[in-house]
Amino acid sequence: MNKYEYSIRHLMIESLFLIIISSMLFYFQNIVGTIAFIVSIFLIVDQYNYVKKKNESIKEEIMNLNNEFTDITKMAIFKVPFPLIVINGKNKISWFNSYFKDLTDGEAEILNNQIENLLELKAVKDGDTLQYYESSIEDKYFRFYPVKITDRDNHVLTLLYGIDNTSFMDVVTLLDEKRLAMIDIFIDNYDEAFNSIKEEERAKVFSKVESILQDFAREQNGYIRRYESDKYIMILEKHELENVMAKKFSILDMVKDIENTNKVPVTLSIGASIIGDNPSEIHEKSRSALDVALGRGGDQAVVDIGELKYFGGKNTAVEKRNKVKARVVSHALKQLISQSSNVFIMGHKNPDMDSIGSSLGMLEACKINDKECYIVLNEVGPQIENIYNAVLEEKPEYEKYFVKSSFAKENCNSDSLIIICDNHRKNSVECAEIMDITNKIVIIDHHRRSSDYIKQTSLTYLEPYASSASEMVTEILFYMTDKLELPKIVAEALLSGITVDTKNFFYQTGVRTFEAASILKRQGADSIKVKQLFKDDERTIKLKSDVIATSKMYNNNVAIGRLEEEVEESILVAAQSADDLLNILGVEASFVLARVKDKIHISARSLGKISVQLILEKLGGGGHLTSAGAQLDCSMDEAEEKVKKAIDEYIKEDTSESYID
């Protein structure tokens, strides 16, 4: 009800009152009453005209005020010191204010342009509810809050008003840059270098190492402290660590280039991290990163920034093992076996000679300790068919020890022990499910540690300097009992594992490799019998010949072959073809692709100049510098392109280039 209606109502009450008074006067005195009626009508008409004019005046004032306010509002909206944008249902800009126009510098058409062409909006939600968008414009950060509005045609529009969040983001960025970072540094061949360098040179060499590390810390405005003869810890800020990463941890080469007359290089293994809510957690992560660096062969740096980044690691690992560790591991494993209810031994999927040989060796370790034990083996592939048949032919009673995953899952319990040979990745074991039943897990492996290694173990014996898991198992067996007696076929299986992984004692072969082989020879292993285990049938030979004949050179020194036909022996043919391709003059590395159960299996080999491990790690695989593998879920052509791309990326990196796992 407006003022005009309110005034008329009061006027009607007054008029009624005057008419009643005039009627009463007319009743008693006609003349006076008539005069009263005339005066009342005059007053009523005059009052009505007054009210009407007054209300019209008020309405005019209100309209003028509304128009003035509308002009002020429009001006304010255009001049407010924050961006305003209206977008329609098609995400096109329907309207914008001057502030937003100034932000875009008028470089692009704004009206009717898609909002994503001008702003990169990152939605921030609380559950499923949109809270605001984040966006950066030049050097400023904004939060754009959405408001739904409806126009005169009932079209739903969205008004985005931006709040300048630059100061807050500057503080966040500063705090992030000032975050604590820790670096653990380990001289990973300290004892070997110390004992091999001439006595008169030792002080000079290690003083130079100390000087380089101190200078390194000063350059990064960090603090470094040695807490053991071969161990250092360094504290610095995150942005300084990023500078070190940008330089690809050049300190690795600086230390390695220290000269001495014995030509024994001093190498570093480095673990760094920024992950953690407090210094204790950050240090724990940096130590884990150092363990990964050591597990991958040393002479490299691993940084945990939420994902693992690797630097270096492109050189052949120098043997740094000692027999004391093998003896300690053997004793610890013997105790774990004795304290378990039963033992399940697993290799990796698509097992090879080393996987089955080391598993058979661990089977004998369990039998030495009179413990119920099984080897989990779901399929007998062509790679192990010869040795598997030979074992059952010579030892028919061993058939009961080979079980499938279903048996393992039914009979494994919380007191069971799981021994994983020739593998340290959960996704690659024969039966990953039983690892959720018991936490008593032992790993015996010689591959460089990958980022998805099994972390929760009772015992991890990972030696990337060893030739094979079979070599490591042979040493464990040697120290487990005073008088080792192995079945002849088991000794031959272990020797076969060493033979296949060293390519007939050519690659990754050290003094300990020959010592292990001599132990197996004393146990009755027949080299001729081992040679016969590697014989192939006519079909396999022809398939390998086809792969080699159709292979192509890439980048002048890499051979890439393809086995187009999917056969039972696909993995075996791929591996052996990759080996044979290295015999071609000028070939430094080889990659062979084969179809295996709707996936593409890749076998890679190298003469040592190129790290096929680092190349295939880019594709989710792994292995050694000279031998690696991977599987891709794509077509053969796509897999080949991915391999080529990984090779190109590797070539672009120098010896300290980083890559992400």
N, C-alpha and C positions, 0 to 999 in steps of 0.2 A: 504494500500500500504506500503510494507516494504522498508527498506533502500536499499536492493539489487535492487529492481525495480527502485527506485529513482536514483541510481548511473548509471545504464545502460541508462536511458533516457538522462541524461546529457552527457554520453559518445557518444551516437548517434548524439547529436547536435554538439559536438566537431568534430566527424568523418565527418559529412556532411560539416562542415566548412572547414576542411583540404582538402576534395575531391574537393570542389569548387575552393579553392586557387590553388590546383595542376592542375585542368582542365584549369584554366586561364593561368597558366605558360606554360602548354603544348601547348596552342593555340598560344602563342607568341614565345615559344622556346621549341622544342620537347625534347631536352636533359635535360634541367632544369626541365621541367614538369615531365619527366619520373622519374628523381631523387626524385622530390617532392612526386610523387605517392608512390615510394618505402619507403621513410622516413615516410609518413603519415600512410601507412599500418603498419609499424613497431611500430609507436607510438600508433596506435589504438589497436593492439594486446597486446602490453605491458600494456597499460592502462586498458584494459579489464581484463587481468590476475591479475593486481594489485587490481582492484575493487572486483573481485571474491574472491581472497584470504582474502582481508580485511573483506568482508561480512561473509565469513565462520568463520573467527576469532571472529567476533562480535556475531554470532549465538552460537558459542561454549561458549563464555563468558556468554551469556544470559542463556544457558542451565545449565551451572555450577552454576550460581546465582540462577536459579529456584530450582535446586536440593538442594542447600544450604538453600534457604528460606523454602522449603518444610520440610526439616529436622528440621529447627528452629521452624516452625509452629507446626509440630507434637510434638516436645518436649515441646513447650509452652502450647499446649492444654492439654498434660498429666500433666504438672506441674503447671497450673494456680491454684491459691489459692481459688477455688470454685468448687463445684461439677458440672459435666457435664454428662448427660445421654442421650442416643438415644434409643427411643422405637419404635417398629414397630406398624403396624395396629392392632395387637392382644394384645397390651399393654405389650409386652415382651421386656426386655432390650436387645438391639442389640449391644450396646457399652457403655463404661463408662470410666471415667478417674481415675487417681490415687487418687485424693482427695476424690471422692465418695467411692472408695474401702476402704480408710482409715477410713471413717466415719462409714462404716458397720462392721469394724473390721474383715472382712472376715469370719464372723460366718455363713453366708448362701451363697449358690451359687447365683451369680449375673447374669451372662450371661444366657439369655433365661428364666430367672425367671420373673414371673408377677410382675409389678412395685408395685402393691398393697400389695404384700408379704413383700416388703422391706420398703415402705414408705406409710404413711397415708396422702394422698393429699386431702386438702380441697379447693375446687374451689372457687375463688372470682370473681364475675362477675359484670360488669357494664351493667345493663339491661340483655340482652341475650348474651352479648359479654364477653367471658372469658378474664380476665385480667392476672391472675396468680394463682398459687397454693400455699397454706400455708402448711408447714409440720415441725414437730419437730423431730430432731435426737439427741437422748440422751439429753443433756442440751442445745442444740442449736436450734434456730429457723431459718428457711429458707423460702424465697419466690422463687419458681421455675417458671420461665417465659418460655412459650412454643414458639418454632420457627419451622414452617413446612419446611422440606427439602425433596428433591427428589434424590434418588440414581441413579446409572447408568442404572438400570433396570426399571426406572420410578416408583419405589415403594415410596409411601409417608411415610416419617418417621417424628418423632417429636423429636426435640432436646430440652431438658430441662436444662437450666442453673440456678443454684441456687445462690441467693444472701444472705449472712449471715445477718439476721435481729435480731440477738440476743440482741444487745445493745438496739435497739429500743423497743423490747418486754420487756426487763428488766425494762426500764423506764415506759412502759405501766403497767406492773405488779406492780411496786412500786406505781405508781399513783393510781391504783385500790385498792391496799391494804390500802393506806392512805386516801381513800375516807371517807367522813363524814358519820357517822351513828348516829342515834338518837334513844333513848329508852324513852318511856313514861311509868312511873310506877304509879300505882294507888292502894292504900290500899282499896280493894273493899268491905270490911265490917268494915270500920273505926268506924262508928257511933255505930254499933251493938257491936263491941268489946269494944269500949270505955265505953259504958253504962253498959255492963255486967261484965267487969273486976272490981274487987274491987278497990276502990279509992286509997288505999295505994300501989297498984300494977301497976296502970296505967302508972306512970312515968317510972317505971322499964321496963315494956313490950315495950312501944313505944320508949324508949331510946335504947333498944336492937334492935328494927327494924331499927332505924336510924343508929346504929353502923354497922349492917350487910350491909346496903345499901352503907354506906361510904366505908367500906372495899371492897365491891364488885366493886365500882368505881375505887378504888386505884389499885386493882389487874388487872384491864383492862386498866390502864393508862388513865382513863376517868375522866370527870368532871360531878358531880351530884349536882343538886340544888333543894331544896324543895320550891315550890311556893304556895302551899296550905297545910293545915294540913294533907291531905291524898294524895297529888299529888307531884310527882318528875319528873324531866327531866334530862336525862343523855346524854352526848355527848362523843363519842369515835370514834375510827377508825374502818374501815370495818373488818380488819383482827382480831381485838380484839372481835368484835361481833361474828365472826365465831368461836372463841375460846369459847365464852359463849354458842353458839349453840351446839358445840361439847360436852360440859358438860351438855347439855339438860336443861339449865337454872336451875341449882341446887339451885339457890337462892330462888326459889319457895318453896322448901322443907325446906330450912334453916329458912325462916321466919315462915313457918307453924309449925315448930317444937318448936317454943318459948313456954315455959310452963308458965301456970298461974293456980291459984287454981280453977278458974271457968271453966277450960278446953275449953275455947272459942278460937279456933285457929284464928290467924291473917293471912289473905290470900292476895296475890297480883294478880293483873291483869297487864300484860305487853304488850305493843305494840312497835315494833321496825321496822325501815326501813332504807334502803340505796338508795331508789329510789327517784330521783329528780335531777334537774339541779342546785338547790340552797338550802340553809338551810330551807327556808320557805316551799318549796315543800316537802323536806324530812320530815319535822316536820308534815306536813299535812298528809303524808302517815303513819307516825308512830301513829298519833292520830286515823286515820281510822283503823289501825291494833288493837289499844287498844279498839276501839268500837266493833270490831269483837270479841275480847277476852271477853269483858263484855257481849256481846250478846250471847256468847256460855256458859255463866254461871260463868265466872270468874275463879280464881285460875289457871290461865294458861297464856302462852305467845304466841303471834302471831307475826311472822316476815314477812315483805314484802320484798322479794328479787326479785321481778318480778313475783313470784308466792308466795302464802301464805304458810308458814310453821307453824305447830302447835306444841306446847310443853305443856305437862300436860293435864288437862281437863278430867281426867279419874275418877274423884270423883263426887259424887252427888252434884249438886249445892245447896248451903245453901240459904234459903229464905232471901232476902234482900230488898223486896219491901216495899213501904209505901203507905198509902192511899192518901197522898198529891199528889203524881204523878198521881194516878188514877183520882183524882178530876181535876187536871190540864189538863190531856188528854181529859177527858170528856168535859170540857169547850171549849178546842181548837177544838175538833171534832164537837161540836155543831155549832161553828162559820163557819167551813168549809162547813158543810151541808147547812147552811142557805145561804151562798154566792154562792152556786153552782146552775146550771140550772136543773140538775137532778143527780141521784146517781145510780151507778151500783156496786153491791156487788158480790164479787166472793170468792169462797173457792179454794180448790185445785182440780186437776183432780182426778177422782175416789173418790169423797167426802165420808167422814165418818160422824158419828154422831156429832162429834165436829165441823166439817166444816159446816154442814148444820144448826146445832144448833146456832153457833155464827153468821152465815149469817142471820138467822131469827131474832136474837136479834138486829143486825144492821138495819134490815128492820124496826123494831119497833122504833129504834132511829130516822130514817128518817121520819117515820109517826108522831112521837112526834113533829117534826119540820115542819110538813106539806109540805114535799118535795116529788116530784115524784121520785120513786125509784123502782129498779128491782134487782132480784137475777139471775145472769147468771148461768144456770144449763143446760148442754147439754145432760146429761144422768142421769137417776135415777137408780143407781145400787142397788144390793141387800143389801148393807150396810145401805142405807138410805130409802129403799122402804117402810118400816113400818112407819117411822116418816113422810115421804112425803105423804103417803095415809092418815095418821091420820090428818095431817094439812088440807088437802083438804076436808076431811070428816067433820071436825069441822068448818072449815072456807072456804067454797067453793069459796068465792070471792078472796081468796089469789092466785088462779090459774093465775090471770093476772100478778102477780108479778114475776112469774118464766118465764124467757125468754132464748132463745138460743143465741149463739155467733153472728149469722147473724143479729138478732134484735139489739144487743148491738152495733155492728159496724155501723149500719145505723143511730142509734139515739144518739150515743155518740158525743160530741163536745168539743171544747177547754175549755168550762166552766163546763163540767161535772166533777163529783167527783167519783173516784174509791176507794172502800173500799175492801181491801183484808184481809180475815180472815183465820186464821189457816195455813198460808203459807207466805213465804217471798222470794220465788224464782220465777223469771219471767217465766221460762220454765215449771212451775208446775201449773200456773193459768188456769182457764177455757178458757179465751179469752185474750191472750197476745196482740193481735192487737190493742185493744182500749187503751192500755198503750202508744201507739205512737200518739194517737189523743189528749190526755190531759196529762198535767204534774201534775195535782192535784190528788195525790195518797196517800192513808192512809193504813198503814199496822198494823194489830193487830194479833200478833202471840206469841206463847209460845215455839217454837222450838229454839234450839241453832242455832245461826247465822252461815250460811255456807258461803263459799267464793263467791258464785254467787248470793248473796242477791241483792234485788232491791235497788239501791243507791239513785236515784232521787225521793224523796218523800216529800210531804208536812208535813207529820206526821208519825213517826214510833214509835209504842208502842210494843216493843219486850221484853218480860219478860220470860226468860227461867226458872225462879223460879216458875212460875204459873203452875197450874196443867193442864190447858187447855185454849183454846181461849174462850170457853164458860164462864169460870170463869171471865176472863178479861172483856168480853162484859157485863156480869151481873153487875160488878162494875161500868162500864161506864154508863150503863142505870140508876143505882141507883143514881149517882151524876148528871145526866143530867136533872132531873126534881124533884120538891119538892114532888110530889105525883106520884109514879110509879104505872102504871096499865098495866100489860101485859096480853094478852090473855092466857088462861090456857094452851093451846097446845104449845105456844111459850115458856112458862116457863118450860114445860116438855121437850121440845126440848133442851133447854139450860142445864137442869139438866141431860138429857141423854148424852149430850156432855161431861159434867164433869164426869159422871159415867163411860163412856167407856174409857176415857183417864186415869182415876185413877184406873181402874180395880176395880170398886166398892169401891172407897175411900181407896185403899190399897197403891198404888204407887203415888209418887210426890204429896202428900197431906199435906197441911199446914193449919194453922188457918184460913187464908183467904178463903181457899177452902170451909170449913164448913160454914163460914159466907155467902159466895155466895149461897151455897145450902139453907141456912135458908131464904135468900131473896126470892129465887124461891119458896120455900115452902109457904111463906106468900103470894105469887102471885097465889097460887092454884095448884102448881105442885103436882101430885099424884105419890108417889113412886111405888105403885102397877102398875099404868099405864106405868110408865117408865120401870119397869121390863118386862112388856108384850111387849114393843117395841123391846126387845132383844131376843124374842122367835124365834127359827128357825124351819123350816119344817123338816120332816123326812129325806128328801134327804140330806140336809145340815149336819144333825147329823151323817148320815152314812158316808159321805165324810170325815168329821173330824175324825171319828173313823178309817177310812182306813189310813189317813195320820199318825195318832198317832201309829197305829199298825205296819206300815211299816217304821217308823222312825228309824234312826241309831244314835248311840252315836259316837261322834268324840272328841278325846282328853280327854276322860273320863268324861267330864262335860258339853259338848255341844251336844244338840240333833238337828239333821237335818232331816226334813221331806220333802216329795215331793207329790204334787197333780198332778199326771200324766195326768188326764183327764181335758180338758179345758171346764169349765162350766161357766154359767153366774155368779155364786156365788164364783168364784175362789178367789178373793181378800178377801172376807168375810171369806171363809173357811180357807185360809192361816193365816189370822190374829188371828182367834179364835183357830186354831190348835196350833199356836205358844204360845198362852196364856196357853192352856191346857198342853202342853209339860213341862211347868215349874213346874207342879204338880208332875212330876216324881222325885223320890228321887235321889239326886246327880246332877240333871240338874241345871246348873247356867245360861245357856243361850240357846235359841232355834232359829232355822232358818227354815222357811218353804218356799219352792219354788213352784210356781204355774204358769201355762200358762195363759197369758192374751193378747189376740190380737197379736199373733206371737212374744210375748216377754215373758221374765221370770220375774215375780214379786216376790220379796223377802220380807217376813214379819219377823222381828226379835224382840225377847223379852229377857229381862234379869232380874235377881233378884237384880241387882245393883253392883255385884262384877265385872262383865264384862261389858264394855261399847259397846253395839251393835251399838251405833251411830258412834263411831270411826272406827269400823270394816266396816260398810257399807259405810262410807264416802270414804273409799278406792275404792269402786266400784261405786262412783258417787251418792250415796244416802245420807240420813241424818235422823235426828230425835232427839231422846232423849237418854240418857244413858241407859234407860230401855226399850225403844220402838223406833224402827227405820224401815225404808223401803228403797227399791231400785228397779230399773228395769234394766234388762240387755237384750241386743239384741243378743242372742246366743241360743244354744241348752240347754236343761235341764242339761245334763251331764257337759257341759262346765261351766254353771252357778254354779253348785255344786263345781266344782274344783276351781273356782274363789273365792267362799265363803270360802272354806277350806284354800286357800292360804292367804286370808285376815285375817282369824283367826290365822294362823301360824305367820304372820307378827306382828299381835297385841300381841301375847303371847311373842314374842321375845323382845318386847319393855318393858322397865320398866315404872314406873309411870310417868317418865318425857320424855319418848321416843318421837321423832318427827316423823311426817309423812307429806306427801304432798297431798293437795287436788287436 
